[in-house]
């Protein structure tokens, strides 16, 4: 393996995730390759999962994943965050030990709701609420939510239900067959760790540890085993120390063998695997990107939903994209000084056209 430098890792991070994506022509293949696509409900200008998939699926349009969800080999579930996972990845996380034990009342309610869902086939939370009148409960934010909605969410998390689709953004549920118990829990845990590395490599060691902690969302039964899982991962993953930081990536991959991507512009989702890890982002590109949707407007530096702007293998700034009455508007910002030459202007115009087509906007 050739000597690894920070520049090598930067090119590798982009090339393994984005370069050559013209070869991925179908949504099915893109989802299989990713194994996990993080979801986010903010539509500014589109949801995160659509913003990511548009770079990896030919002629992808906003809303395609939701529209085709029922026919795709994909499931909504938690992994290191909430999103879309392949059935194989989901099976490695189940059966889960839930984060909270249900009360006897909740257990009885869940059993009754499960019978109801089996009888009905597919249900909307409002149907369940109307039938059972469970009332309201305090939610995570201190407000009041439908007790039926929270119960359905808990049943989904425990693997009793699956998300069958959405209606106006609301999850619809169906009953599912119980998951088979893991015959080798350690091997299942290792498969999940390898899926994390395949998704987000190259990873500095603190980021890999952070993601193993995040795996407590998808596989809480192994939260106390993350140190042992990390020790096993170190023995099988490829790694190198670069400028004082230990980096990890899948065994068998040589970062130096990846060519720099062709010159073009990508406006990326804040949750795209290329930029998701803020620690790695700063190490690779030399400036701090922050997601500011939840930052008070007066304190925002880049915008409500700034999309990192990748040029070849360098993230040089960001784009704020909005659509008003079918017309798209773009505001650009730069974190790095870069000569605005004809080639960059043309590449930005091409990305603007791709974004407009994706959003079905002018």
C-alpha positions in Angstrom: 0.0 0.0 0.0 1.3 3.4 -0.9 2.0 6.1 1.7 -1.3 7.7 2.9 -1.5 11.4 3.2 -4.4 13.7 4.2 -4.8 14.6 0.5 -5.0 10.9 -0.3 -7.8 10.5 2.3 -9.7 13.5 1.0 -9.7 12.1 -2.5 -10.6 8.6 -1.2 -13.5 9.9 0.9 -15.1 11.6 -2.2 -14.2 9.0 -4.8 -15.5 5.9 -3.0 -18.8 7.6 -2.3 -19.5 9.8 -5.4 -17.0 9.1 -8.3 -18.3 6.7 -10.8 -21.9 7.0 -9.6 -23.1 7.3 -13.2 -22.8 3.5 -13.2 -25.5 3.3 -10.5 -28.6 3.6 -12.7 -31.4 2.4 -10.5 -32.7 3.2 -7.1 -32.6 -0.4 -6.0 -28.8 -0.7 -6.7 -28.1 2.6 -4.9 -30.0 1.5 -1.8 -28.3 -1.9 -1.8 -24.9 -0.3 -2.1 -25.6 2.2 0.7 -27.3 -0.2 3.0 -28.4 2.8 5.1 -29.7 6.2 4.0 -30.3 8.7 6.8 -33.7 10.4 6.7 -34.6 13.9 7.9 -38.0 15.5 7.6 -36.9 19.1 6.8 -37.8 20.0 3.2 -35.4 22.8 2.4 -35.3 22.4 -0.5 -36.0 18.7 -0.2 -35.7 15.9 2.4 -32.2 14.7 3.1 -32.7 11.2 1.7 -33.8 12.7 -1.6 -30.9 15.2 -1.7 -28.5 12.3 -1.2 -30.0 9.9 -3.7 -30.1 12.4 -6.5 -26.3 12.2 -6.8 -26.4 8.4 -6.9 -29.5 7.5 -9.0 -29.9 8.4 -12.6 -32.8 10.9 -13.3 -33.8 10.8 -9.6 -36.5 13.3 -8.6 -37.6 14.6 -5.2 -40.2 12.2 -3.8 -39.1 9.2 -5.8 -38.1 7.1 -2.7 -41.4 7.8 -0.9 -43.4 7.1 -4.0 -41.7 3.8 -4.7 -41.1 2.7 -1.1 -43.7 -0.1 -1.2 -42.0 -1.9 -4.1 -38.4 -1.5 -2.9 -36.4 -4.0 -0.8 -35.9 -1.3 2.0 -37.3 -0.7 5.5 -37.6 2.3 7.7 -35.7 1.8 11.0 -33.0 3.0 13.3 -29.4 2.3 12.6 -26.9 4.9 13.7 -29.7 7.4 13.0 -33.2 7.0 11.7 -33.5 6.2 8.0 -33.8 3.5 5.4 -32.0 0.2 5.8 -31.8 -3.0 3.7 -33.6 -6.0 5.2 -30.2 -7.7 5.8 -28.9 -4.8 7.8 -32.2 -4.6 9.7 -32.1 -8.3 10.5 -28.7 -7.9 12.1 -30.2 -5.4 14.6 -33.1 -7.5 15.7 -34.6 -8.8 17.9 -33.9 -5.7 19.9 -33.9 -5.3 23.6 -35.9 -2.1 23.9 -34.5 1.0 25.6 -37.5 1.1 27.9 -39.6 -1.7 29.4 -43.3 -1.4 28.8 -45.7 -1.2 31.7 -48.3 -3.9 31.9 -50.9 -1.4 30.6 -48.7 -0.7 27.6 -48.1 -4.4 27.0 -51.9 -5.1 26.9 -52.5 -2.1 24.6 -49.8 -3.3 22.2 -51.2 -6.8 22.1 -54.7 -5.4 21.3 -53.3 -3.0 18.7 -51.3 -5.8 17.0 -54.5 -7.9 16.7 -56.2 -4.9 15.2 -53.4 -4.2 12.7 -53.4 -7.8 11.6 -57.1 -7.7 11.0 -57.0 -4.4 9.1 -53.8 -5.0 7.1 -52.4 -1.4 6.8 -53.3 1.3 9.4 -52.9 5.0 9.8 -52.2 6.2 13.4 -55.5 8.2 13.3 -57.4 5.0 12.7 -55.8 3.3 15.8 -56.4 6.4 17.9 -60.0 6.6 16.8 -60.6 2.9 17.6 -58.8 2.7 20.9 -59.0 6.3 22.3 -55.7 6.0 24.2 -55.6 9.7 24.9 -52.4 11.8 25.1 -49.0 11.4 26.7 -46.0 13.7 27.2 -43.6 13.6 24.3 -39.8 14.1 24.1 -40.2 17.9 23.9 -42.4 18.3 26.9 -45.6 18.7 24.9 -48.6 16.4 24.3 -48.7 13.6 21.7 -51.2 10.9 20.8 -50.6 7.9 23.0 -51.5 5.7 20.0 -48.8 7.3 17.9 -46.2 6.7 20.5 -47.4 3.1 21.1 -47.1 2.4 17.3 -43.6 3.9 17.2 -42.6 1.6 20.1 -44.1 -1.4 18.4 -42.2 -0.6 15.2 -39.0 -0.2 17.2 -39.5 -3.6 18.8 -40.0 -5.2 15.5 -43.7 -6.0 15.9 -44.7 -3.6 13.0 -43.1 -2.4 9.8 -43.6 0.9 8.1 -45.7 0.1 5.0 -45.4 3.5 3.4 -46.4 7.1 4.2 -49.5 9.3 3.6 -48.7 13.0 3.6 -45.5 12.2 5.5 -47.3 10.1 8.2 -46.1 6.5 8.6 -48.5 3.7 7.8 -48.0 0.4 9.6 -48.4 -3.3 8.9 -47.8 -6.3 11.2 -44.7 -8.3 10.5 -43.3 -11.7 11.3 -41.1 -11.8 14.4 -37.3 -11.6 13.8 -35.3 -14.7 14.3 -33.0 -14.7 17.3 -29.3 -14.2 16.5 -27.4 -17.4 16.6 -24.1 -15.5 16.9 -24.7 -12.1 18.4 -21.0 -11.1 18.3 -20.9 -11.8 14.5 -24.1 -9.7 14.0 -22.6 -6.9 16.0 -19.4 -7.1 13.8 -21.6 -6.9 10.6 -23.1 -3.7 11.9 -19.7 -2.2 12.6 -18.5 -3.1 9.2 -21.6 -1.5 7.7 -20.8 1.7 9.5 -17.2 1.7 8.2 -18.3 0.9 4.7 -20.8 3.8 4.8 -18.6 6.5 6.3 -15.0 5.6 5.7 -12.3 6.8 6.0 -13.0 7.5 9.7 -10.8 9.0 12.3 -10.8 6.9 15.5 -12.9 9.3 17.6 -15.6 9.3 14.9 -15.6 5.5 14.7 -16.1 5.4 18.4 -18.9 7.9 18.2 -20.7 5.9 15.6 -20.4 2.7 17.6 -22.1 4.7 20.4 -24.8 5.8 18.0 -25.3 2.1 17.1 -27.1 2.0 20.5 -30.1 3.4 18.6 -30.3 0.4 16.3 -28.9 -2.3 18.5 -29.3 -1.2 22.2 -28.8 -4.8 23.4 -25.1 -4.3 22.6 -24.5 -0.9 24.1 -22.3 -2.3 26.8 -20.3 -4.4 24.2 -19.0 -1.5 22.1 -15.5 -1.6 23.5 -15.1 -5.2 22.7 -16.6 -4.6 19.2 -14.1 -1.8 18.6 -11.2 -4.0 19.7 -12.3 -6.7 17.2 -12.8 -4.1 14.5 -9.2 -2.8 14.9 -7.9 -6.3 14.2 -9.7 -6.6 10.8 -9.9 -3.0 9.4 -7.2 -1.3 7.5 -5.8 1.7 9.2 -3.0 4.3 9.2 -1.9 7.3 11.3 -1.9 10.5 9.3 -0.8 13.8 10.8 -1.3 12.5 14.3 -4.8 11.0 13.7 -5.6 7.3 13.4 -7.9 6.5 10.4 -9.9 3.4 9.6 -11.4 2.0 6.4 -12.6 -1.4 5.1 -10.0 -4.1 4.8 -8.9 -4.7 1.2 -9.4 -1.1 0.1 -6.3 1.0 -0.8 -7.0 4.8 -0.5 -4.1 5.6 -2.8 -5.7 3.5 -5.6 -8.7 5.8 -5.9 -8.4 8.5 -8.6 -9.5 12.1 -8.0 -13.0 12.6 -9.3 -13.6 14.6 -12.5 -14.0 18.3 -12.1 -17.7 19.1 -11.3 -19.8 20.6 -8.6 -22.0 18.7 -6.1 -24.4 20.4 -3.7 -24.6 17.9 -0.9 -27.1 17.1 1.8 -25.9 18.1 5.3 -26.3 14.4 6.1 -24.5 13.0 3.0 -21.9 10.5 4.0 -19.2 12.7 2.4 -19.8 15.5 4.9 -21.9 13.9 7.7 -18.9 13.6 10.2 -18.2 17.2 11.2 -14.9 16.1 12.8 -13.7 14.4 9.7 -15.0 17.4 7.6 -12.7 19.8 9.4 -9.7 17.5 9.2 -10.1 16.9 5.5 -11.2 20.4 4.3 -9.8 22.7 6.9 -13.0 24.6 7.9 -15.9 23.9 10.2 -19.3 23.3 8.6 -22.3 23.5 10.9 -25.9 22.6 10.3 -27.9 25.7 11.3 -31.5 24.8 10.9 -31.9 24.8 14.7 -29.7 27.9 15.2 -31.5 31.2 15.9 -31.8 33.1 12.6 -29.7 36.0 13.9 -26.8 33.7 14.8 -26.7 31.8 11.5 -23.5 32.1 9.5 -24.3 30.1 6.4 -28.1 29.8 6.3 -31.0 27.7 7.5 -30.2 24.6 5.3 -26.8 25.3 3.7 -25.8 22.5 1.3 -22.0 21.9 1.4 -20.6 22.7 -2.1 -18.1 20.1 -3.3 -15.8 21.0 -6.2 -14.0 17.9 -7.5 -12.6 16.6 -4.1 -12.6 20.0 -2.2 -15.5 21.4 -0.2 -15.1 25.1 -0.9 -18.4 26.6 0.3 -22.2 26.1 0.4 -25.4 26.7 -1.4 -28.8 27.8 -0.1 -31.5 26.6 -2.4 -35.1 27.7 -2.2 -38.2 27.4 -4.5 -40.9 30.0 -4.6 -43.9 29.5 -6.8 -42.1 26.9 -8.8 -39.0 29.1 -9.4 -35.7 28.0 -7.9 -33.3 30.5 -6.3 -29.7 29.8 -5.2 -27.4 31.8 -3.0 -23.8 30.7 -2.8 -21.2 31.3 0.0 -17.5 30.5 0.1 -15.3 29.3 3.0 -12.2 29.2 0.8 -10.9 31.8 -1.6 -11.1 30.3 -5.1 -10.7 32.0 -8.5 -14.1 32.2 -10.1 -13.0 31.0 -13.6 -15.1 30.0 -16.5 -14.8 26.3 -15.7 -16.1 26.8 -12.2 -19.0 29.0 -13.4 -20.0 26.4 -15.9 -19.8 23.6 -13.4 -22.0 25.6 -11.0 -24.5 26.3 -13.8 -24.6 22.5 -14.6 -25.3 21.7 -10.9 -28.0 24.4 -10.8 -29.7 22.8 -13.8 -29.5 19.3 -12.2 -31.0 20.7 -9.0 -33.8 22.4 -10.8 -34.7 19.2 -12.7 -34.6 17.2 -9.4 -37.0 19.7 -7.8 -39.1 20.0 -10.9 -38.5 23.8 -10.7 -37.7 26.5 -13.2 
